[in-house]
Amino acid sequence: MDYLPQGAYYAFDILALYTFWRCSAFLIKQYLTRTQTVLYDIPNLGRPRPDEKRIKGTAVVCGGSYSGLWSARLLADHFEEVLIIEPEEWLATPEGSSPVYSPEGEPIEGCGIYNRARVFQYKTTHAFQPLSYAALKALYPSVDDEIKKADGRVGKSEFNSYLFNNNLLRTIKNRDGQYIQNFFMSREGCERMLRRLFLRDCPRIRWMVGTVKAVETVKGDERTLSSVVVRLPDNSEKTIPATLVVDCTGSAQAGLKWLKRISATSDKTAGGRLALSDPKMRITYYTDQQTRTFYFRVPQESRDKLPIPGGYDKAMWMYSYTPVLAKCTKSLFLDRLEGHRIRFMVGTWGQQPLPEVEELRDYLSYLTPQDQIPKWILDLVDILVEANKGQAEYVTTKYPTLSWIKYEKAAYLPKNFVAVGDSVMQVNPTFGQGFSKVVASVVTLDSTLRSRSVINSTVIPDGFSARYFKSQAQRTAIAWEGTKPIDYLFPTTRPVEGEKPSDEYMNFKVTASMMWLSLKDEKLNSALYRAFNFLGPPGELMSPVSLAKVFLLWGKQKVGLAKDFLQD
């Protein structure tokens, strides 16, 4: 009879171990979610400080594009005043915030369509991931109405990405059982809407036309910036006092240049950290990519003829193909825009010729033996080309060098300097994570301003910038580290100095195996979807269960029981 109590002990031990494992997994996930995402910070957005607790002075936002607009809006909850300094004059006029199309998709008389001279992607395809929508909804619960007023769309956050003709990164459901929602519109339409919302509802935000050329420090205190030097449209210069300086200059990454000119003593000594002039401070690689974006008008008489699954009226983001396994060099993104337009963006790694309008169908007719563009898309091209009499507006772009400024490792960092978006990290636009990276950065800035050491202070404390950049790096690294292994597969990519393409192969193999498994495995699909969309911690992908699935796949491939999709 002794075996009965002994068996009970074993059962208790197993139960205790299982409980410990589940509790540990829960706590680890909570920690990773808090440090690697902004999910716990979004509910705090839009809660302004009382006037007597606002930080004294002006937060100066250098640049008025997407990152500048978001930065200004959230800083307006904390500072006495926020000033956006932006060189493009038309953005400061009513034209910069007026919708171009009516809710019915008709052009609004008198509203012009402008280009952005300093934003190379302004007329190319952009994807807004659901993180941007979640942040907008937190600030403006009725934002759906604003989106629809500009002929944008709101619905299931589905980008219809495909791998081996199977849906990759399938949209997951929230805890309420509803699919994650998102909004769909052009970058131009989105920026106009943000200016309209943010500037209308935040009287503390001012706008100034000019270009920030330099920053100045407090006399005798190189760790505190005192002002920015602005070049005005008439080429004169003006010095503007600044309590906080935010670099939102995008790919120009002007903030690093401003700080280098200060020649701070601590920067020269470094003290075990990186000097601003150190080559490791700004790491870069080049993918040699080009894209061509076609805009087709959809006349009224053609709309019912379009072979779009679900019909034209419900069309949002219709199709995505990215050669994540490097089996070919072509990419395709297909979506519907405001103004009854359909947009095709094709791209390549390397210098493969891009198609003209009349060549688009043939260009898309073949990708790889394993991946085929659906026939309905080829038929769609035929109808649109015919309806537009063989004409289409198009824009050709070449991607710049990709870069990451490692501010979190800098020896010299003024306590009241921060940078957001491409001003810190410019990643491959093909993967559509740029706007989520911006939102993750500005929400991190907002949460740093709400931290215990800052929320009750009316001045910027020592170490503020360092804390922000450390947290920002943890929350945005996935955009760099998750896509670089794919870029390194292409022979035209020039890697980071000191690296070689093979350095990233194991990271690629793990990621590719998870993508392959996720085509059938809903739990892996969920983890990948959350990590890719900044809705879950990337560390979750490295869980014992996820890695066990990968290792099991490799074992099966080795003995011939599973397809070696990387070799086929």
Residue, then its C-alpha position, 0 to 999 in steps of 0.5 A: m500500500d506504500y505505493l499509493p502515497q508515493g504516487a500521490y507525491y509524484a502527482f503533486d510534484i508534477l502538478a507543482l512543476y506544471t504550475f511553476w512552468r505556467c506561472s513562469a511563462f506568464l510572468i516572462k510574457q508579461y515582462l517581455t510585453r512590457t519591455q518589447t512592446v507599447l501595448y500597456d502604454i497605449p491606454n494612457l495616450g491622450r491624458p494631458r497633465p494639469d497645467e501646473k504640472r506641465i513641463k516649462g517651455t517649448a518642445v521643438v519638433c524638427g520635421g512635420s511629416y508622419s513622425g513629427l505630427w505624432s510626436a507633436r500630438l503626444l508632447a502636447d499633453h506634457f509641455e506648455e507649448v509644442l513647435i513644429i518646424e517644417p521646411e515645406e510651406w504648403l503643409a502649413t496652409p489649409e491645403g495641408s490639412s484638407p481632404v482631397y476626395s469626398p466620402e464618395g471618392e469624388p475629387i473635391e474642387g480646389c484641392g490640389i495634389y502635391n508631392r513632398a520633396r523631402v519624403f521619397q516614399y510619399k507617392t509609393t505604396h504604404a501599409f499602416q499596421p494595426l498598431s497605428y490604428a490602435a493608437l489613433k483609436a485611443l486618442y480619437p474613439s470616433v476616428d473611423d468617421e474621419i477616415k471615411k470622410a476622406d474616402g479611407r476604409v476601416g476593416k479587418s487588418e488583412f494584407n493577404s500576404y502569400l507564400f507558396n500560394n498559402n496565406l501568410l500572417r493571417t489576421i488573428k482575433n482579439r480577446d473579444g473574438q473579433y478580428i483585429q481592425n485597421f485603416f486603409m488609405s494613402r500616406e497623403g490622405c493619412e498625413r492630411m487627416l493627422r494635421r487636421l485632427f492634431l492641429r485642430d484639437c491641440p491649440r498648444i501646437r504651433w507651426m513654423v516654416g523653416t529648417v533646423k540647421a543646428v542645436e546649441t547647449v546651455k553655457g557650461d552644460e553640454r548635457t543640456l540643449s538650450s535652443v535650435v538654430v532655424r534657417l527661414p525661407d528668406n535664408s535668414e536665421k533665427t534662434i528658438p529656445a527649446t526645452l526638448v529637441v525632437d529629431c523628426t528629419g527622417s532619412a536625413q537623420a540630421g540630429l546626429k550631425w547636430l550633436k557631432r558639431i557640439s564636440a562635447t568633451s564626454d564624446k571625445t573620451a567615450g568612457g567605454r561607450l560609442a563616440l558619435s564619430d565611431p563607425k559603429m554608432r551608425i550601422t548601414y547596409y544597402t539592398d539595391q532595390q527599386t520600385r514602380t507604383f502604378y495608379f489606375r483610375v476606376p471608372q464607374e462603368s468598370r467597377d462591377k466588372l472587376p474580378i476582385p474577391g468580395g467585390y470592388d466596394k469591399a476592396m481594401w488591401m487585396y494582395s501582397y507578395t514578398p520573396v521572403l525565401a529569395k526564390c525570385t527578386k520580384s514583389l507585388f503590393l495591390d490595394r485600393l485608394e481614395g478617389h476610386r483608384i487602384r494601386f499596384m507597386v512592383g519592386t525588385w532586389g537588384q537592377q532587373p528592369l521594371p515594367e511599363v504599363e503595357e508590360l505589367r501583365d507579363y511582368l506579373s505572370y511568373l514569379t517562381p514554380q511554387d508561387q503564382i500570382p492569382k489569375w484574377i489579378l492578371d485579369l484585373v490588370d487587363i481591365l484597368v489598362e483597357a479602362n485607362k486607355g493604356q495609360a497610368e500615373y506611375v512613380t519610380t523610386k530607388y531605396p536608400t541605404l538602410s541605417w540604424i543610429k545606436y543612440e542607446k550606446a552613445a557616450y554623449l547624449p544631451k538629456n533633452f534630445v530625442a529622435v523618432g522614426d527614420s531619424v533613428m532607424q531606416v529599415n527596408p520599406t518592403f516589409g511595411q513596418g515603418f509607421s509602426k516603428v514611428v508609433a512605437s517610438v512616440v508612445t515610448l516617448d509618451s510613456t517615458l514622460r509619464s514615468r515616476s521620475v518625470i510625471n511630477s517634474t516640470v523640467i527634463p531630468d538628467g538621464f531622460s534621453a538615455r532612458y528613452f533611447k534604451s526603451q525605444a531600441q528594445r521596442t523597435a529592434i524587431a524591424w531591423e533584426g527581423t528583416k535583415p536576415i531576408d535582405y542578406l539572402f540577395p546577392t546584391t545586398r551590401p552588408v553592414e561593415g564587418e559582416k557577411p551575408s552568411d552571418e544571418y543565415m541561421n536567423f533566416k533559417v529559424t524565421a523561414s521555418m516558423m513562416w513555413l510551419s505557420l501556414k498550418d500552425e495557428k499558434l505560430n501564425s498568431a505569434l508571428y503576426r503579433a511580433f511582425n505587427f508590433l502587437g506582441p513581444p518578439g521574444e515570444l517566438m523564442s519560446p521552448v514550444s516554438l523552437a521545439k517545433v522548428f527543431l522537429l521540422w529540421g529533424k523530419q527534413k533530415v530523414g526525408l519525412a518533411k519537405d525541405f522548402l529552402q532547397d526545392 
